[in-house]
Amino acid sequence: MKKLFPLFALMLFAMAFTNNAQAQKIYKVKYESQADIKVYIVNYESQCDLKVYTVKYESQANKDGKWYFVDYESQADKKVYFVNYESQADLKIYWVDYESQAGWKNNSKSHLLK
């Protein structure tokens, strides 16, 4: 049993690290110059790069369109600024109603959230 404890502890650490690596915690900045990514919200799903669903808990977030908005910049994986015009955007998103709908439509933009 004593031999299994270090292995168990290592597995727990690895699982915790993996979950944090997948998190997509987003902070909405006030100024474009503060942002990592400029985002435009499109009206139709067919126009987007990423379909986004806002999750209620940080542990549900991931880089595949499940975003969790944090209250403080220091907690964020990415800082976003929502632009008024599509031509200003690095990433075009479409808000979806269900978690299962979230995901990439244009994988070539996925590097923006790494």
OpenMM code with the backbone's topology and positions (N, CA, C; nanometers):
from openmm import Vec3, app, unit

residues = "MET LYS LYS LEU PHE PRO LEU PHE ALA LEU MET LEU PHE ALA MET ALA PHE THR ASN ASN ALA GLN ALA GLN LYS ILE TYR LYS VAL LYS TYR GLU SER GLN ALA ASP ILE LYS VAL TYR ILE VAL ASN TYR GLU SER GLN CYS ASP LEU LYS VAL TYR THR VAL LYS TYR GLU SER GLN ALA ASN LYS ASP GLY LYS TRP TYR PHE VAL ASP TYR GLU SER GLN ALA ASP LYS LYS VAL TYR PHE VAL ASN TYR GLU SER GLN ALA ASP LEU LYS ILE TYR TRP VAL ASP TYR GLU SER GLN ALA GLY TRP LYS ASN ASN SER LYS SER HIS LEU LEU LYS".split()
positions = [
    Vec3(0.0819, -0.1194, 0.0000),
    Vec3(0.0000, 0.0000, 0.0000),
    Vec3(0.0866, 0.1263, 0.0000),
    Vec3(0.1975, 0.1237, 0.0758),
    Vec3(0.2853, 0.2397, 0.0827),
    Vec3(0.3493, 0.2689, -0.0532),
    Vec3(0.3672, 0.1650, -0.1333),
    Vec3(0.4268, 0.1832, -0.2654),
    Vec3(0.3282, 0.2476, -0.3625),
    Vec3(0.2002, 0.2287, -0.3404),
    Vec3(0.0990, 0.2826, -0.4299),
    Vec3(0.0693, 0.4304, -0.4038),
    Vec3(0.0930, 0.4778, -0.2830),
    Vec3(0.0609, 0.6163, -0.2489),
    Vec3(0.1333, 0.7179, -0.3380),
    Vec3(0.2659, 0.7070, -0.3592),
    Vec3(0.3314, 0.8045, -0.4483),
    Vec3(0.2752, 0.8012, -0.5911),
    Vec3(0.2434, 0.6818, -0.6389),
    Vec3(0.1860, 0.6699, -0.7724),
    Vec3(0.0482, 0.7357, -0.7777),
    Vec3(-0.0322, 0.7137, -0.6750),
    Vec3(-0.1652, 0.7744, -0.6672),
    Vec3(-0.1547, 0.9271, -0.6616),
    Vec3(-0.0637, 0.9784, -0.5827),
    Vec3(-0.0436, 1.1230, -0.5704),
    Vec3(0.0001, 1.1825, -0.7044),
    Vec3(0.0883, 1.1128, -0.7741),
    Vec3(0.1345, 1.1596, -0.9040),
    Vec3(0.0197, 1.1624, -1.0053),
    Vec3(-0.0649, 1.0612, -1.0018),
    Vec3(-0.1795, 1.0574, -1.0919),
    Vec3(-0.2764, 1.1726, -1.0644),
    Vec3(-0.3016, 1.2018, -0.9387),
    Vec3(-0.3897, 1.3143, -0.9042),
    Vec3(-0.3317, 1.4466, -0.9522),
    Vec3(-0.2021, 1.4644, -0.9340),
    Vec3(-0.1345, 1.5862, -0.9797),
    Vec3(-0.1460, 1.5994, -1.1309),
    Vec3(-0.1230, 1.4906, -1.2029),
    Vec3(-0.1300, 1.4925, -1.3490),
    Vec3(-0.2707, 1.5252, -1.3969),
    Vec3(-0.3718, 1.4693, -1.3315),
    Vec3(-0.5099, 1.4976, -1.3691),
    Vec3(-0.5439, 1.6443, -1.3452),
    Vec3(-0.4999, 1.6980, -1.2345),
    Vec3(-0.5266, 1.8395, -1.2046),
    Vec3(-0.4583, 1.9290, -1.3064),
    Vec3(-0.3362, 1.8975, -1.3441),
    Vec3(-0.2625, 1.9769, -1.4418),
    Vec3(-0.3289, 1.9697, -1.5780),
    Vec3(-0.3730, 1.8527, -1.6169),
    Vec3(-0.4393, 1.8348, -1.7456),
    Vec3(-0.5673, 1.9157, -1.7517),
    Vec3(-0.6467, 1.9154, -1.6457),
    Vec3(-0.7707, 1.9921, -1.6453),
    Vec3(-0.7439, 2.1407, -1.6573),
    Vec3(-0.6429, 2.1913, -1.5901),
    Vec3(-0.6105, 2.3333, -1.5987),
    Vec3(-0.5608, 2.3700, -1.7367),
    Vec3(-0.4895, 2.2799, -1.8011),
    Vec3(-0.4376, 2.3065, -1.9348),
    Vec3(-0.5512, 2.3187, -2.0360),
    Vec3(-0.6643, 2.2550, -2.0104),
    Vec3(-0.7772, 2.2578, -2.1016),
    Vec3(-0.8701, 2.3765, -2.0767),
    Vec3(-0.8539, 2.4443, -1.9661),
    Vec3(-0.9460, 2.5511, -1.9294),
    Vec3(-0.9394, 2.6663, -2.0283),
    Vec3(-1.0527, 2.7295, -2.0513),
    Vec3(-1.0568, 2.8491, -2.1331),
    Vec3(-1.1318, 2.9557, -2.0552),
    Vec3(-1.0557, 3.0173, -1.9665),
    Vec3(-1.1114, 3.1235, -1.8835),
    Vec3(-1.0907, 3.2553, -1.9576),
    Vec3(-1.1980, 3.3283, -1.9736),
    Vec3(-1.1997, 3.4487, -2.0562),
    Vec3(-1.2253, 3.5710, -1.9692),
    Vec3(-1.1513, 3.6774, -2.0005),
    Vec3(-1.1744, 3.8059, -1.9349),
    Vec3(-1.2032, 3.9087, -2.0443),
    Vec3(-1.3102, 3.9820, -2.0294),
    Vec3(-1.3477, 4.0851, -2.1259),
    Vec3(-1.2810, 4.2169, -2.0857),
    Vec3(-1.1925, 4.2664, -2.1722),
    Vec3(-1.1208, 4.3905, -2.1434),
    Vec3(-1.1973, 4.5105, -2.1987),
    Vec3(-1.1648, 4.6277, -2.1472),
    Vec3(-1.2339, 4.7497, -2.1880),
    Vec3(-1.1737, 4.8138, -2.3119),
    Vec3(-1.0447, 4.7871, -2.3347),
    Vec3(-0.9753, 4.8525, -2.4443),
    Vec3(-0.9098, 4.7497, -2.5360),
    Vec3(-0.9158, 4.7764, -2.6647),
    Vec3(-0.8617, 4.6858, -2.7659),
    Vec3(-0.7145, 4.6540, -2.7431),
    Vec3(-0.6386, 4.7517, -2.6983),
    Vec3(-0.4943, 4.7330, -2.6784),
    Vec3(-0.4610, 4.6345, -2.5660),
    Vec3(-0.5567, 4.6052, -2.4792),
    Vec3(-0.5352, 4.5118, -2.3687),
    Vec3(-0.5621, 4.3664, -2.4089),
    Vec3(-0.6202, 4.3460, -2.5245),
    Vec3(-0.6706, 4.2142, -2.5619),
    Vec3(-0.5649, 4.1244, -2.6245),
    Vec3(-0.5822, 3.9951, -2.5987),
    Vec3(-0.5064, 3.8925, -2.6700),
    Vec3(-0.5742, 3.8627, -2.8035),
    Vec3(-0.7067, 3.8695, -2.8023),
    Vec3(-0.7870, 3.8365, -2.9202),
    Vec3(-0.8994, 3.9381, -2.9358),
    Vec3(-0.9213, 3.9814, -3.0598),
    Vec3(-1.0362, 4.0669, -3.0911),
    Vec3(-1.1456, 3.9770, -3.1480),
    Vec3(-1.2647, 3.9871, -3.0895),
    Vec3(-1.3754, 3.8960, -3.1200),
    Vec3(-1.4944, 3.9737, -3.1744),
    Vec3(-1.5567, 3.9153, -3.2753),
    Vec3(-1.6799, 3.9718, -3.3312),
    Vec3(-1.7891, 3.8666, -3.3196),
    Vec3(-1.9073, 3.9080, -3.2770),
    Vec3(-2.0209, 3.8172, -3.2634),
    Vec3(-2.1041, 3.8254, -3.3907),
    Vec3(-2.1144, 3.7140, -3.4616),
    Vec3(-2.1916, 3.7099, -3.5860),
    Vec3(-2.3368, 3.6743, -3.5573),
    Vec3(-2.4221, 3.7026, -3.6540),
    Vec3(-2.5656, 3.6778, -3.6381),
    Vec3(-2.6082, 3.5373, -3.6780),
    Vec3(-2.5256, 3.4736, -3.7612),
    Vec3(-2.5617, 3.3418, -3.8116),
    Vec3(-2.4472, 3.2435, -3.7898),
    Vec3(-2.4830, 3.1221, -3.7546),
    Vec3(-2.3844, 3.0176, -3.7274),
    Vec3(-2.2909, 2.9947, -3.8461),
    Vec3(-2.3424, 3.0049, -3.9658),
    Vec3(-2.2624, 2.9788, -4.0857),
    Vec3(-2.1495, 3.0793, -4.1048),
    Vec3(-2.1548, 3.1928, -4.0365),
    Vec3(-2.0528, 3.2971, -4.0509),
    Vec3(-1.9391, 3.2851, -3.9505),
    Vec3(-1.9497, 3.1964, -3.8544),
    Vec3(-1.8552, 3.1961, -3.7416),
    Vec3(-1.7342, 3.1056, -3.7642),
    Vec3(-1.6319, 3.1317, -3.6828),
    Vec3(-1.5156, 3.0430, -3.6735),
    Vec3(-1.5350, 2.9453, -3.5581),
    Vec3(-1.6010, 2.9945, -3.4520),
    Vec3(-1.6180, 2.9159, -3.3301),
    Vec3(-1.7580, 2.9358, -3.2750),
    Vec3(-1.8239, 2.8249, -3.2415),
    Vec3(-1.9533, 2.8305, -3.1737),
    Vec3(-1.9243, 2.8241, -3.0241),
    Vec3(-1.9722, 2.9245, -2.9499),
    Vec3(-1.9366, 2.9405, -2.8086),
    Vec3(-2.0579, 2.9218, -2.7191),
    Vec3(-2.0331, 2.8495, -2.6110),
    Vec3(-2.1323, 2.8329, -2.5057),
    Vec3(-2.0684, 2.8794, -2.3757),
    Vec3(-2.1384, 2.9627, -2.3008),
    Vec3(-2.0874, 3.0112, -2.1730),
    Vec3(-2.1269, 2.9137, -2.0632),
    Vec3(-2.0264, 2.8553, -1.9988),
    Vec3(-2.0514, 2.7569, -1.8934),
    Vec3(-2.0623, 2.8263, -1.7583),
    Vec3(-2.1249, 2.7582, -1.6629),
    Vec3(-2.1463, 2.8160, -1.5302),
    Vec3(-2.0280, 2.7955, -1.4371),
    Vec3(-1.9502, 2.6912, -1.4639),
    Vec3(-1.8401, 2.6572, -1.3737),
    Vec3(-1.7082, 2.6489, -1.4493),
    Vec3(-1.6038, 2.6955, -1.3869),
    Vec3(-1.4702, 2.6971, -1.4461),
    Vec3(-1.4270, 2.5586, -1.4941),
    Vec3(-1.4614, 2.4564, -1.4194),
    Vec3(-1.4198, 2.3200, -1.4528),
    Vec3(-1.4838, 2.2682, -1.5817),
    Vec3(-1.5886, 2.3336, -1.6306),
    Vec3(-1.6562, 2.2911, -1.7532),
    Vec3(-1.5946, 2.3530, -1.8783),
    Vec3(-1.5102, 2.4522, -1.8614),
    Vec3(-1.4559, 2.5280, -1.9738),
    Vec3(-1.3491, 2.4499, -2.0486),
    Vec3(-1.3395, 2.4780, -2.1803),
    Vec3(-1.2323, 2.4204, -2.2612),
    Vec3(-1.2059, 2.5074, -2.3831),
    Vec3(-1.1073, 2.4683, -2.4616),
    Vec3(-1.0680, 2.5467, -2.5785),
    Vec3(-1.1562, 2.5211, -2.6995),
    Vec3(-1.2531, 2.4364, -2.6841),
    Vec3(-1.3411, 2.4021, -2.7953),
    Vec3(-1.4757, 2.4714, -2.7852),
    Vec3(-1.4759, 2.5954, -2.7401),
    Vec3(-1.5973, 2.6751, -2.7420),
    Vec3(-1.6744, 2.6832, -2.6131),
    Vec3(-1.6261, 2.6223, -2.5085),
    Vec3(-1.6925, 2.6344, -2.3784),
    Vec3(-1.6121, 2.7343, -2.2958),
    Vec3(-1.6668, 2.8539, -2.2837),
    Vec3(-1.5967, 2.9642, -2.2177),
    Vec3(-1.6543, 2.9893, -2.0797),
    Vec3(-1.5627, 3.0236, -1.9895),
    Vec3(-1.6005, 3.0659, -1.8548),
    Vec3(-1.5451, 3.2060, -1.8358),
    Vec3(-1.6312, 3.3021, -1.8076),
    Vec3(-1.5878, 3.4401, -1.7898),
    Vec3(-1.5471, 3.4633, -1.6445),
    Vec3(-1.4252, 3.5109, -1.6256),
    Vec3(-1.3722, 3.5372, -1.4915),
    Vec3(-1.3881, 3.6847, -1.4576),
    Vec3(-1.3782, 3.7152, -1.3288),
    Vec3(-1.3978, 3.8517, -1.2812),
    Vec3(-1.2708, 3.9353, -1.2838),
    Vec3(-1.1564, 3.8685, -1.2863),
    Vec3(-1.0294, 3.9402, -1.2780),
    Vec3(-0.9359, 3.8970, -1.3906),
    Vec3(-0.8669, 3.9934, -1.4459),
    Vec3(-0.7744, 3.9700, -1.5565),
    Vec3(-0.6696, 3.8634, -1.5233),
    Vec3(-0.6214, 3.8638, -1.4004),
    Vec3(-0.5161, 3.7699, -1.3598),
    Vec3(-0.5633, 3.6240, -1.3598),
    Vec3(-0.6931, 3.6011, -1.3605),
    Vec3(-0.7475, 3.4651, -1.3606),
    Vec3(-0.7639, 3.4090, -1.5017),
    Vec3(-0.7505, 3.4936, -1.6021),
    Vec3(-0.7862, 3.4560, -1.7387),
    Vec3(-0.6748, 3.3829, -1.8132),
    Vec3(-0.7199, 3.2913, -1.9003),
    Vec3(-0.6297, 3.2300, -1.9971),
    Vec3(-0.6145, 3.3229, -2.1173),
    Vec3(-0.7232, 3.3884, -2.1535),
    Vec3(-0.7245, 3.4813, -2.2671),
    Vec3(-0.8062, 3.6044, -2.2328),
    Vec3(-0.7565, 3.7182, -2.2810),
    Vec3(-0.8283, 3.8442, -2.2666),
    Vec3(-0.8864, 3.8791, -2.4029),
    Vec3(-1.0157, 3.9063, -2.4059),
    Vec3(-1.0820, 3.9355, -2.5324),
    Vec3(-1.1424, 4.0754, -2.5323),
    Vec3(-1.1474, 4.1308, -2.6513),
    Vec3(-1.2136, 4.2590, -2.6736),
    Vec3(-1.3161, 4.2360, -2.7839),
    Vec3(-1.4400, 4.2749, -2.7593),
    Vec3(-1.5457, 4.2573, -2.8568),
    Vec3(-1.5511, 4.3803, -2.9470),
    Vec3(-1.5233, 4.3594, -3.0753),
    Vec3(-1.5189, 4.4685, -3.1729),
    Vec3(-1.6563, 4.4892, -3.2348),
    Vec3(-1.6742, 4.6057, -3.2968),
    Vec3(-1.8026, 4.6417, -3.3563),
    Vec3(-1.8168, 4.5988, -3.5019),
    Vec3(-1.7032, 4.5703, -3.5662),
    Vec3(-1.7063, 4.5373, -3.7077),
    Vec3(-1.6306, 4.4074, -3.7337),
    Vec3(-1.6871, 4.3258, -3.8198),
    Vec3(-1.6297, 4.1950, -3.8532),
    Vec3(-1.4859, 4.2072, -3.9040),
    Vec3(-1.4585, 4.3104, -3.9806),
    Vec3(-1.3256, 4.3280, -4.0392),
    Vec3(-1.2167, 4.3545, -3.9348),
    Vec3(-1.2537, 4.3920, -3.8149),
    Vec3(-1.1574, 4.4188, -3.7074),
    Vec3(-1.1224, 4.2936, -3.6278),
    Vec3(-1.1955, 4.1863, -3.6494),
    Vec3(-1.1869, 4.0694, -3.5620),
    Vec3(-1.0778, 3.9710, -3.6023),
    Vec3(-1.0191, 3.9098, -3.4991),
    Vec3(-0.9303, 3.7957, -3.5180),
    Vec3(-1.0128, 3.6673, -3.5235),
    Vec3(-1.1236, 3.6683, -3.4494),
    Vec3(-1.2069, 3.5496, -3.4331),
    Vec3(-1.3535, 3.5894, -3.4377),
    Vec3(-1.4318, 3.5160, -3.5161),
    Vec3(-1.5765, 3.5399, -3.5230),
    Vec3(-1.6458, 3.4267, -3.4477),
    Vec3(-1.7324, 3.4662, -3.3540),
    Vec3(-1.8018, 3.3658, -3.2736),
    Vec3(-1.9526, 3.3774, -3.2911),
    Vec3(-2.0178, 3.2663, -3.2579),
    Vec3(-2.1633, 3.2611, -3.2570),
    Vec3(-2.2036, 3.1968, -3.1251),
    Vec3(-2.2907, 3.2638, -3.0491),
    Vec3(-2.3369, 3.2091, -2.9214),
    Vec3(-2.4374, 3.0990, -2.9478),
    Vec3(-2.4170, 2.9845, -2.8874),
    Vec3(-2.5118, 2.8738, -2.9018),
    Vec3(-2.5900, 2.8549, -2.7729),
    Vec3(-2.7040, 2.7898, -2.7832),
    Vec3(-2.7938, 2.7725, -2.6699),
    Vec3(-2.7635, 2.6494, -2.5854),
    Vec3(-2.6930, 2.5542, -2.6446),
    Vec3(-2.6665, 2.4288, -2.5745),
    Vec3(-2.5176, 2.3958, -2.5770),
    Vec3(-2.4700, 2.3427, -2.4667),
    Vec3(-2.3286, 2.3080, -2.4511),
    Vec3(-2.2813, 2.2131, -2.5610),
    Vec3(-2.3650, 2.1211, -2.6005),
    Vec3(-2.3276, 2.0215, -2.7017),
    Vec3(-2.3063, 2.0828, -2.8408),
    Vec3(-2.3536, 2.2034, -2.8627),
    Vec3(-2.3379, 2.2699, -2.9921),
    Vec3(-2.2040, 2.3416, -3.0059),
    Vec3(-2.1343, 2.3632, -2.8964),
    Vec3(-2.0095, 2.4391, -2.8980),
    Vec3(-1.9021, 2.3644, -2.9751),
    Vec3(-1.8176, 2.4412, -3.0437),
    Vec3(-1.7061, 2.3795, -3.1147),
    Vec3(-1.6592, 2.4629, -3.2321),
    Vec3(-1.5498, 2.4200, -3.2902),
    Vec3(-1.4875, 2.4911, -3.4013),
    Vec3(-1.5580, 2.4627, -3.5327),
    Vec3(-1.5771, 2.5669, -3.6109),
    Vec3(-1.6221, 2.5533, -3.7498),
    Vec3(-1.5038, 2.5792, -3.8421),
    Vec3(-1.4059, 2.6548, -3.7934),
    Vec3(-1.2871, 2.6884, -3.8720),
    Vec3(-1.1642, 2.6582, -3.7863),
    Vec3(-1.1134, 2.5370, -3.7965),
    Vec3(-0.9995, 2.4943, -3.7128),
    Vec3(-0.8711, 2.5728, -3.7360),
    Vec3(-0.8622, 2.6429, -3.8473),
    Vec3(-0.7407, 2.7202, -3.8741),
    Vec3(-0.7233, 2.8360, -3.7761),
    Vec3(-0.8287, 2.8699, -3.7042),
    Vec3(-0.8218, 2.9788, -3.6060),
    Vec3(-0.7977, 2.9273, -3.4630),
    Vec3(-0.7914, 2.7959, -3.4455),
    Vec3(-0.7793, 2.7387, -3.3115),
    Vec3(-0.6509, 2.7807, -3.2402),
    Vec3(-0.5484, 2.8189, -3.3153),
    Vec3(-0.4238, 2.8637, -3.2534),
    Vec3(-0.4429, 2.9905, -3.1701),
    Vec3(-0.5476, 3.0646, -3.1959),
    Vec3(-0.5734, 3.1885, -3.1211),
    Vec3(-0.6040, 3.1615, -2.9733),
    Vec3(-0.6538, 3.0429, -2.9433),
    Vec3(-0.6912, 3.0119, -2.8047),
    Vec3(-0.5937, 2.9181, -2.7362),
    Vec3(-0.4778, 2.9007, -2.7920),
    Vec3(-0.3768, 2.8127, -2.7281),
    Vec3(-0.2937, 2.8907, -2.6302),
] * unit.nanometer
topology = app.Topology()
chain = topology.addChain("A")
for resn in residues:
    res = topology.addResidue(resn, chain)
    for name in ("N", "CA", "C"):
        topology.addAtom(name, app.Element.getBySymbol(name[0]), res)
